[in-house]
């Protein structure tokens, strides 16, 4: 299994340009997440999805949109990039909590996309 | 709001020494506490986790302890090696929900 994959690995944009980051997972996980990582600030949740066709806002959603048309894919879009969106973006997935005592929804991360907005 | 405090932000140890990283969480309903290791240019990788019904868990040179009363949990790495150098993140999670609350990370340097 490839786990969680992200494309592209690196991207440079000019202010105002748009782009889409793709996340794919082959673990049949229900939950998927997009985080951004900035120096000294840890991981901040942008948007998340609890299943195919659903999305919800996280901690820092402004300037981003997402879609989950297929269970295995979670797309993050920047409609008009700004320098403040320069960051490393991580996608993650986790399984649905089954309700059994031994069930925990461990989270697995992709390798990241380094985005620079000039 | 919910948060996780992680200390120290940087830690340097001599090879062979032990390293301890501590986290404190605010949501008393949290019941799952993973630790991630992030190497340069890579995504966070789960290295060990602990559930609220357990006080300690070990896996070779790494161990995690949990004090539910004090809402503290810690990562212990013994006999450190240069390949342990990385950024380590703790997180707190309430089982059955989507949300993970992450600490701000500890940069561990193991000096040869």
Interface residues (C-beta under 8 A of the other chain):
Chain A: X4 X31 X33 X40 X41 X42 X43 X45 X48 X50 X56 X90 X97 X99 X103 X104 X105 X106 X107 X108 X109 X110 X111 X112
Chain B: X6 X9 X32 X34 X36 X41 X42 X43 X44 X45 X46 X49 X51 X89 X91 X93 X95 X96 X98 X99 X100 X102 X103 X104 X105
